[in-house]
Amino acid sequence: MLPTRTLALVALAALLAPPVWAEGGGVRPEDARPPGLILLEERPGLGGKQAFGIYGAVADPAVPGLWRIKFWDEQPNNVRVRSETIRCTPEAPLRVTSNGFTFFVRTLNPGGAITSANRIDQLVWWATCFPEQAGKDPAGLAALARQLGYSGTLRESEQALPGPPR
């Protein structure tokens, strides 16, 4: 059995190791970004850049205010793309997303308080529903939300639904 200190050093070395693409094993995630990607945030992270954004927004022809988007989640050596649904109506704005195992249905409150728990949801919602506001701090969009008919007083909630068995 390895001592705890050795295990900690091995774990630290793995975290600090260069990504596979840096060793000639693949494409850098930022070089794989799709055309039309609206980058919502990019910041330095452990081992390289972290970024997320949206692309491929398509309006649902049968339901006004409903959009299907692709969410781009870029890590230093990995990219995940998820299909999401965004509803832009003032009465019931929401984001439906998943982590691969669970679906999350999040009722949003555009123009309300922005916290670490809802910031990404708000960034994605604003970029989808009002692309000209993409990347702006949602905390500064409360007055605009009211002008657009959003009360800013809706109760935010989240429902977690089991996804398909793997």
C-alpha positions as CSV (number, residue, x, y, z in Angstrom):
1,M,0.0,0.0,0.0
2,L,1.3,3.4,-0.9
3,P,1.7,6.1,1.8
4,T,-0.8,8.9,1.7
5,R,1.9,11.5,0.9
6,T,3.0,9.5,-2.2
7,L,-0.6,9.3,-3.4
8,A,-1.0,13.1,-2.9
9,L,2.2,13.7,-5.0
10,V,1.0,11.4,-7.8
11,A,-2.4,13.2,-7.9
12,L,-0.7,16.6,-7.9
13,A,1.6,15.5,-10.8
14,A,-1.4,14.3,-12.8
15,L,-3.2,17.6,-12.3
16,L,-0.1,19.6,-13.4
17,A,0.8,17.4,-16.3
18,P,0.4,19.1,-19.7
19,P,-2.7,18.2,-21.6
20,V,-2.5,15.4,-24.2
21,W,-2.7,17.8,-27.1
22,A,0.4,19.6,-25.9
23,E,2.3,16.3,-26.4
24,G,1.2,16.1,-30.1
25,G,-1.7,13.8,-29.2
26,G,-4.6,15.9,-30.5
27,V,-6.1,19.3,-31.2
28,R,-6.2,22.1,-28.6
29,P,-9.7,22.7,-27.5
30,E,-9.8,26.3,-28.5
31,D,-8.7,25.3,-32.0
32,A,-11.8,23.1,-32.2
33,R,-14.3,25.8,-31.5
34,P,-17.2,25.7,-33.9
35,P,-18.2,28.5,-36.3
36,G,-20.7,30.9,-34.7
37,L,-19.6,30.1,-31.1
38,I,-20.6,33.0,-28.8
39,L,-18.0,32.8,-26.1
40,L,-19.6,33.8,-22.8
41,E,-16.6,33.3,-20.5
42,E,-12.9,32.4,-20.8
43,R,-10.5,32.3,-17.9
44,P,-7.3,30.7,-16.9
45,G,-7.6,27.4,-15.1
46,L,-5.5,24.6,-13.8
47,G,-3.6,23.3,-16.8
48,G,-4.8,25.9,-19.3
49,K,-7.9,27.8,-20.4
50,Q,-11.4,27.1,-19.4
51,A,-14.3,28.6,-21.5
52,F,-17.9,28.2,-22.2
53,G,-20.3,29.5,-24.8
54,I,-23.3,28.7,-27.0
55,Y,-23.8,28.1,-30.7
56,G,-26.3,26.6,-33.2
57,A,-29.4,28.4,-31.8
58,V,-32.5,27.3,-33.6
59,A,-36.0,28.6,-32.8
60,D,-38.7,25.9,-32.3
61,P,-41.2,26.4,-35.2
62,A,-44.1,25.2,-33.1
63,V,-43.5,27.0,-29.8
64,P,-42.8,30.7,-29.8
65,G,-39.9,31.7,-27.5
66,L,-38.4,28.2,-27.3
67,W,-34.9,27.7,-28.6
68,R,-32.6,24.7,-29.0
69,I,-28.9,25.5,-28.5
70,K,-25.5,23.8,-28.2
71,F,-23.6,24.5,-25.0
72,W,-19.8,24.4,-25.4
73,D,-17.9,23.6,-22.2
74,E,-14.2,23.8,-22.8
75,Q,-11.6,22.5,-20.3
76,P,-7.8,22.5,-20.8
77,N,-7.8,19.0,-22.3
78,N,-11.5,18.2,-23.0
79,V,-14.6,19.6,-24.6
80,R,-18.2,18.7,-23.8
81,V,-21.0,19.8,-26.0
82,R,-24.6,19.5,-24.7
83,S,-27.9,20.1,-26.4
84,E,-30.1,22.4,-24.3
85,T,-33.5,24.1,-24.5
86,I,-34.1,27.7,-23.5
87,R,-37.5,29.3,-23.1
88,C,-37.5,33.1,-23.4
89,T,-41.1,34.0,-22.4
90,P,-41.5,36.6,-19.6
91,E,-44.0,34.3,-17.9
92,A,-41.8,31.3,-17.6
93,P,-38.1,31.7,-18.6
94,L,-36.1,28.5,-18.2
95,R,-33.1,26.5,-19.1
96,V,-33.1,22.7,-19.6
97,T,-29.6,21.3,-19.4
98,S,-27.9,18.0,-18.3
99,N,-24.7,16.6,-17.0
100,G,-25.0,13.4,-19.0
101,F,-26.8,11.5,-16.2
102,T,-29.4,14.0,-14.9
103,F,-31.6,16.6,-16.7
104,F,-32.0,19.9,-14.9
105,V,-35.0,22.1,-15.5
106,R,-34.2,25.5,-14.1
107,T,-36.8,28.2,-13.9
108,L,-35.1,31.6,-14.2
109,N,-35.7,35.1,-13.1
110,P,-34.2,37.5,-15.6
111,G,-33.6,40.9,-13.9
112,G,-33.4,39.3,-10.4
113,A,-30.5,38.7,-8.2
114,I,-27.4,37.1,-9.7
115,T,-25.6,34.6,-7.6
116,S,-22.9,32.0,-8.2
117,A,-25.7,29.4,-8.4
118,N,-27.5,31.1,-11.3
119,R,-24.8,33.1,-13.1
120,I,-24.1,30.6,-15.9
121,D,-27.8,30.0,-16.4
122,Q,-28.4,33.7,-16.8
123,L,-25.4,34.2,-19.1
124,V,-26.7,31.4,-21.4
125,W,-30.3,32.6,-21.2
126,W,-29.4,36.2,-22.1
127,A,-27.1,35.1,-25.0
128,T,-29.9,32.9,-26.4
129,C,-32.9,35.2,-25.9
130,F,-31.1,38.5,-26.6
131,P,-27.9,37.8,-28.4
132,E,-26.9,41.5,-28.4
133,Q,-26.5,41.1,-24.6
134,A,-24.2,38.0,-24.9
135,G,-21.3,38.1,-22.5
136,K,-22.5,41.1,-20.5
137,D,-22.7,40.7,-16.8
138,P,-26.4,39.7,-16.1
139,A,-26.3,41.7,-12.8
140,G,-26.2,44.8,-14.9
141,L,-29.2,43.9,-17.1
142,A,-32.0,44.2,-14.5
143,A,-33.3,47.5,-15.9
144,L,-33.3,46.1,-19.5
145,A,-35.1,43.0,-18.3
146,R,-37.9,45.2,-16.8
147,Q,-38.1,47.2,-20.1
148,L,-38.5,43.9,-22.0
149,G,-41.4,42.7,-19.7
150,Y,-39.6,40.5,-17.2
151,S,-40.7,41.3,-13.6
152,G,-37.4,40.3,-11.9
153,T,-39.6,38.8,-9.1
154,L,-40.1,35.3,-10.3
155,R,-39.1,32.4,-8.0
156,E,-36.1,30.5,-9.3
157,S,-36.2,26.7,-9.0
158,E,-34.5,23.6,-10.2
159,Q,-35.9,20.1,-10.9
160,A,-33.5,17.3,-11.3
161,L,-34.8,14.4,-13.5
162,P,-33.0,11.1,-14.0
163,G,-31.6,10.8,-17.5
164,P,-31.5,7.7,-19.7
165,P,-29.8,4.7,-18.1
166,R,-26.2,4.1,-19.3
